[in-house]
Each structure stands twice: as C-alpha cells, then as structure tokens.
C-alpha cells in the first residue's frame, strides 16, 4: 500500500513540474504569420515578465465597439536588447501595433513592431516568430 501511495505521489510530482513547460508554446503553434494585423489603441495593462511580456490595448472598431486585445512580445531581456525599458510603454499610452493574429481567431496577437504615439518611436517585439525584424546591432 505504501509503495503504491509513493508511486502516485511521485507521478503527481512529475505532472505538476511539467505543467510550466507545457504552458510555453511555439510561435507557429499559436500565431499565423500570413494573417498580419495593425491595431491602434490605448494601453490598458502591461505585464513585464518571463518568459514573454504581454500588454493589452483597447481597440475601437468602425462601429464604435471596443475590444481589448492581448499582445505577446519576447522576454524582458530580449526587449531590452531591442531598445525597450520597463517605462517605454505605460497604461494610457496610445500605440499602433503591427502583429500576427492568433490562429484561433481570438483577440490575441504576436507583436512585430510597436509605434509609440507620444514619440513616434518604433520598437520591435523581440519575438521568436515568423518574419520578425532583426534586433539592431550595438
């Protein structure tokens, strides 16, 4: 009985430790490079964390309906190499985003370029997907 219990506990431990690995996905599994989108809106949230940075923007369509889009970028380290800082984009900032749309048609995208409305600065998304621009050399 004890051996069976120990085996079940060990099996659960393996499953639980594997969950974070399963949560990480490849670009091609989730996004479609042949479906480019351009979005303009106000930033509502920024999540600067590993393994990917996410931000969210409210986008108004031609009828006036507002949709909150989730946008994925590379890791904070990759973004810093591409010229980003934690303060490059804040809640309330207006941005234009060039991205690849999620394959499932949901309101998600993988960022190629963000243009900051306040300065016009173009920053790359430092993502591993599709036809991402190269990180500028220093």
N, C-alpha and C positions, 0 to 999 in steps of 0.2 A: 504494500500500500504506500509506504513512504517513497519507494523508488518511483512509482507512478506519479505521485504528487510532485516529486522533484523534477521529473521529466516534463510535466505540464508547466510548472513554473519556469523552467529553462526555456521551453518553447515559447511561452508568452514573452519572456525577456528578449528573445531573438526578434520576434514580431514587432515589439514596441520600439526597439532600437533601429529597426529597418524603416519605420514609417517616415522619418525625415528624408531619407534617401529617395523613397517613392514619391514624396511631395515635390522634389526637384524635377523639372521637366526640360525637354529639349525644345528649341525654337520650333522646329519642324513638326513636332507633335501638337503644338498648340496654336501656332500662327501661320498665316498664309501670305507669303511674300508677294504673291500675284494679286492680292487684294489690298492695295495701298489706300490709306485714308488720310485726310487732312482735317484736323479738328481745331476749332478756336473756342476758347472759353476761359473761365476763371478757375484758378486752382482752389480746391476745397480741402485737400488733405495731402500731406507729403509723408511717406514712410521711408526714411533713410536708414536701411538696414540690409544685412546679408541674408540670403545670397543675392537678392535682387532688390533694387529700390523701386517703389511704386509711388505714383501720385494720381490724384483724381481731379477731374475738371468737370464743371457743369457746361454742357454744350446745348445751345438753343437751336432747334431746327426751324425750317421756314414757316411752320405753323405756330411757333412760339413755345412749343413743348420743350422742357428742359430735361436732359438725360445726363446722369452722372457716369462718366467714362472712367474706367480703371486703366492705367497705363504703366507698363512694365519697362524698366531700364536695367542696365547692368548693375554690378556690385558697386558699393560706395567707392572702393579702391579704383575700379575701372573708370568711374565717373570723374574722380579727382584727376586721374591721368588725362582725361578728355577736357579738363578745364573747369569742372564743377566744384562748388563748395556746398556745404550744408545750407548756406544762405543764398545760393543762386536763385532759388525759387521758393516763394513763401505763399501761404494761404492768402487768397485775394488777388494775386498777380494774374494778369491776362497773358495767355500764351497761345501760340499756334504750334500744333504738334503734327509732324509727319510720322506715320506709323504703319505697321502691318496689322490688319484686322485678325481677330481670333477666328479660327476655322469654324467654330460652332455658331458664329453669327452674334455672339453676345457682345456687350458693350465693353470690350477689352481690346487693348492694342499693345504691340511691342514697338517702342519708340525708336525711330531712326534719328530724328532731329527735333529739338525744341527751340522755337524762336521766342525770346522773352519780349513781351510787349513794351516794357518800360525802356529798354535799351536797344532792341533790335538784334541783340547778340544771339547767334545761332550756336547751340551746344548739342553735341552728338550724344546719343543714348547709351553708348558703350555696351550694347547688347551683343550677344553671340549669334544673332540671327540674320539670315538672308543676306541682302546686299548692303550691310552696314558700312558706312564710310570708315576709313582707317583713322585711328587715333593720331592726331598731329604729332610730329616728331618735336622733341625739345632740343 
